[in-house]
Amino acid sequence: MPEPETEPLLMLPGPTPVVAPVLAALGRPTPGHTSATAGRALRRVQAGCLAALGADPATELHVIPGTGTLALESALVNLLAPGDHVVCVSHGYFGDRFADIAERLGAEVTRLQAPWGQRVPLEAVAAAARGGGTAVVTLTQVDTSTAVATPIGAYARAAASGGALVVVDAVAAAGGLPLEMTATGVDVVAFSGQKALGMPPGLALVAIGPRARARRAALARVPSYYLDWELWAPAMADPEGRYFATQAVNLVAAGAAAVAIAEEEGWPVRFARHRRLARAARAGFAALGLEPAAPVEALGPTLTALRLPAGVDGAALRREMLARQVLIAGGLGPWATSTVRIGHMGNIGRPELLTTVAALAEALPAAGGPAARPQAGAAAVTAAFAGADV
């Protein structure tokens, strides 16, 4: 029998490495979808994710088989009627995706788009939402294309100033940095588990606050059967007694195991670890001559989009990294050929960063770039880990 292939180290901005206890939970015998076992796992995922988001007990957490994009669509399809005005605040590729979904639903969309690597000015968000008439404002906590982060508190307050509902894409953020959903007045958070939460891909997660729930109840119907919150809500509240669609019970069990690991670490400690990871990763990259494509002060802690040196082809660099058993991502949109993206979230730690920096030091000259000193990269990562949290 041939030996199984060794999978490379995942240093993507999702999916991220899944640790053995989570894989073990995924591989347990499949329970019935309305069994007590399945119900306990679902409630564990719901409670853990709501704690990570800083949401109060009145918030619903829907767990739906699907992707992060499905979670975004779930948020908008349950809140919008044709002709509603939506303001989409975009810091990259995935902020634009919110606008694309809203337009497909027949909304009138205003796109507030910053140049890639920059933030939309807060004043522009407040001006667009001021005066009423806007049904929804969408924000992206960390855009996976640019790594630019939105300071959710200030932007949510500006977005809600005219009475709009605030919907946040936290796909590349949930579990890696705080959101404080209730305190900041966010109405819906759409996310998935395969990034900073360390779950396998396949679960779309939607946190629904009271104002958003009331908005859905006020709509006669929505243009989706599968994504209708009214149909999912009974099974989310009583998974053993109510049924809507067959839950991805093995994935939910794995999600419960991932939540248990995060809770043992503690959410504030986990958030601090992600800040440390980002500082160490960027110090290691800088020691090799690689800098973020966006200003450091605009970045979230979960990934970095790196500007490629002159003469380095991104596809060639990724191939050289894969030859060294490290998988990184290419750029997107206008940065498709000028950047690569590296994730540092979830279950990533110092050993994985050191492996990645060492591989980069070898791969850069092999892909046409300047020579790099692996010792300098390793020293920078180690020194950053030794520093105080910020």
N, C-alpha and C positions, 0 to 999 in steps of 0.2 A: 504494500500500500504506500503511495507517495506521501511524503511529509507535507503537512498543511503549510500553506504560504504564511510567512510572517507579515503581519500588517504593519505598515509604517506608523511612527508616532504621529498622532493627529495634532497638528498645531494650526488647524483651521479656525476661523471665527465661527465654528459650528459645522457639523457636530464635533463635540469634544470627547476626550477619552472617558469611557464608562468603566468604573472600577469593579472589581470582582464581586463584592456583595450585591451590587445592582444587577450584574449579569446573572448571578445565581438566582435572584428573585425573578428575573425575566424567564429563566429556564425551568421554573417549577411547573408542575402539572397545571393545566389550565382549569381554573375554577368556573363554575357556572356564573353567568353574567349578572344574575340577581341573587347570588349566594351571599352568606354572611362574610365569607372571606373576601370576596370582591368588594363588598360594601365597606369593610374596614379599610381596605387599601385606598379606595376612592376618598373616604373621609380624611385619611392621613394626608393624601396629596392636597386636598382642599384646605385643610387647616394649616399645613406647612407653607403653602404658597401664599395664602392670605397673610400669614405672619411676615413672610419675606417682603411683601408689598406694603406693609404697614396699613392694612385694611381692617375696618371694624367688623364686628360680628354680623351686621346687617348686610354685608357684601356677599353676593353669591359668587361661587367659583364654579364655572362650567368646565368640564373636562371632556373634550370631544376628539374622537379619532381623526387625526389630520395634521396639518402643518401650521407653522406660524402664519403663513399667508391666509389660511382658512380662519385663523383667529381674528386677523384684521378684517376679513370680509364679514365674519359673524358680528363684529362690533358695529359696522356701518349698516348692514342689511337690517338690523333690528332697531335702528335709530332714525333712518332717513325715509322720507316720502319723496316721490318725484318732484323736482323743483326746489327742494330745500337748498339753502345756501350752506356750503361747507368751506371752511378755511383750512388748507393743508399747509402746515409749516414744515418745510423740507430742508434737511441738511445732507441730502444725498439720494441715492438710488431708492432706498426703501421709504423715505418720506414721499417721494414721487409715486410710489406704489399705492399709498393711501389715496392720493388724488385720482389715480387711474381707476381704483375700485369705486370711488364715489361717483365718478363720471359714468361708469357702467350702470350704476343704480339710478341714473337720471338726475343727479344733483347738479346744482350750479356751483362750480368749484372755483375758488380763488386760490391760486398757488403762490405761497410766499417762499421763494427759493433763494437761498444764499448761494454765492459762488462756492464751488466745492472746496471744503477745508475751512469754511467760515460758518458763522451762525447768522441766522436771520435776526436783525435787531429787535430787541424786546419791544421797542416803541412801535415797530411795524405790526407786531402781533396785536398789541393793544388797539392800534388804530383800525385794523381790519375787523376786530370783534366789537368795537365800540358802537353803541347806538342801537343794538338789538338787530334782529333779522337774520342772525347767523344761527343755524341749528346746531352745528358741531364744529369744533376746532380739533384737528389732529396734530399730535406731537410725536416725535420719535426720540426716546430717551437716549439711545446710542445708535447711530446709523451704522450698520454693518459694512457699508461701502467706504466710509470716510473715517470712522471711529469718532466723529464729532458727537459730543454729548449735549443734551439740552438740560439746563438747570430747571427741573420740572416745577419747583415751587413758584418761582417768579413767572414763568411762562404760563402755567396753569391759571394763576391769578389774573394775568393779562387776558388770557383767552376767555375766561369766564366773566369778564367785566361787563359784557353785553348780554349775559344770560345764556350763552351757548353751553352745551355739554362738552366736556373735555375728554378726548379719547387718546390714550397713549399706547404706542407700540413699544413694548419693553422686551422684545424678543432677544436682543443682544445685551440686555441689562439685568433682567430679573434673576435674583440670586447672587448677583455680583456687585450691585450697588443699591443703596436704599432708594425707595420711591416715596414712601409716606403718603399713600393713596388718599386716605381719609383726611389727613391734616392739610394736604395741598389742594383739596377740592377736585381731584380727578374722578371722573365718573365711570370710565371703563379702562381697563388695562388688558391689552391683547398680547399674548406671549406664547412661548413654547418651551419645552424642557431640555432640549439637547445642547444648550450652550452653558451658561454659568450654573445652571441647576444640576448638570451632570447626568441627565436622563438619556436613554436612547431616543432617537427621533421617532415621532409618530403621534404626539399628543399636542393638540391645540388647546390652549388654556385661556379663559376669558373671565376676568374679575368684573363684576357688574354691581355698581353702586345703586343706591335707592332712586336717585333722579333718573338714571338711565332705565331702570326697571319700570318706573312710572311712564317714561316716554314710550317704551315698547307697549305697555298696556293700553296707551292712548291710541295707538295705531290699530286700525281694523285688521290688517294682515300685512305680512311682509313677503317680498318676492322670493322666498326660499322656504322650502319645507324642512330640509335637513338642518338648517342653521337657526330655525325659529326658537328663540329663548322660551317662549310660552310652552313649546312642546318638550324641550329638554328639562325645564325647571323641576317638574315633579320627580323625575328620576334622579336629578342631582340632589334633591332634598331627602329622598327616600329610595336609595338604590336597591334595597332588598325588596321593597314592596311595589315599586312603580317601574315601568319599562317604557322606553321610547325607541332606542336603537341599541344594537349589541355593542357593549363597551369593549374597548381594546384591553381586556382584563390582564393580560400578561404585561403589557406596557404600563398599565396603572400600578401593578404590583412592583415593577421596577422603579416607577416614579416614587412610590411610597418608601422604598429602600433608600433612594437618593435623598428624599426629604429627611429621613431619619439620620443620615450621615451629616447633612447640613445642620440639623437641629443639635446634634451632638457637638459639632464645632461651635455653634452659636451664630446667629445671623450677624450681629455686630462684628464678631471676630472674623467671620467669612468676608464681610465687606472690607475690613481692614487688610485681610490677606490679599484681596484683589488689588487694592491700592499698592501694596508692596510688590506684588507680581508685576504690575504695570511699570512701576519705577525701576525695578530690576531689569525687566525685559528691555526697556528703552535705553537704560544705561549700557547694557550689553550690545545692543544694536549700534549705539553711538560710538562705542569703542572700535567697531568695525567700519565706521564711516557711513553708517546708514541713519538717516533722520526721518521722523514722521513727516508725512505729506501735509499735515495740518499742524497749526501751532499747538504746542504741548498743553497750553492752558485751556484749549477747546476740547481736549480729548477725554473720552471715557476710559475707565480702567480695564476693560475687558478685551480689547484688541488694539492693534496698531496697523495702520496703512503706511508702509515704508516707501519713500521716494527712491527710485532706482538711480544709481550713479550712471553717468554718461557711458554709453557703450554696452550697458548690460540689458539684455533682452529678458523680459519677465518670464516668458515661457521657458527659456533656456535655464534660468535660475531655478525655476520650480522643478525642472527635470533633474538638475544637479542635486537639488535637495532630496528629491525622491530617491535618487541613486544612493543617497546616504541615509535612507529610511526615515526621512522627515517630510511630512506632507504639509505644504503651505498653500495659500489661495492666491489667485491672480487678482488684479484690480478689476473694477467695474466701471461702466459708463465712461466719462471722459478721462478717467484714470486707468483705463483698462491696460494700456501699454506702459504706463509710467510708474506703476506701483505694484507691490505685492502686499498681501495682508496676512498677518500672523495673530492668532488668538492666544490669549494668556488668561484663561478663565476656567471655572469649574474645578476639575481635579488636577489641573496643572500645578506644578510646584517647581522648586529650584532644580531638581535633577533634569526635568524636561526642558527648562530654560537653558541650562548648561549644554545639554545635548543639541539644542537648536542653534545656539550661538556657535558652537564648535562646527556644526555642519555648515552654517553660513560662511564661516571663515574659510572653509575649503571650497564651497560652491561658488562664491563670488568671483575669484580669479578664473575658475573653470568656465564661468559663464561670460567671460570677457571683461570683468571688472578689475579693480585694483587689488593688489595683495592685501591680505588682512592678517592680523596677529591673533590667533585664537586665545593665547594667554591673556591678552588685554581684555577680550570680551568676557572670559571667565572671571577675571579679577573684578571687572566692573559689576557683573551680576552678583558676585559674592559680597562685594562692598555695599551694594544697594540693599541686599537682604539684611545686612548687619545694621543698617541705619534705622533711625526712629521712624515710626509711622507718621504719616502726614494726612 
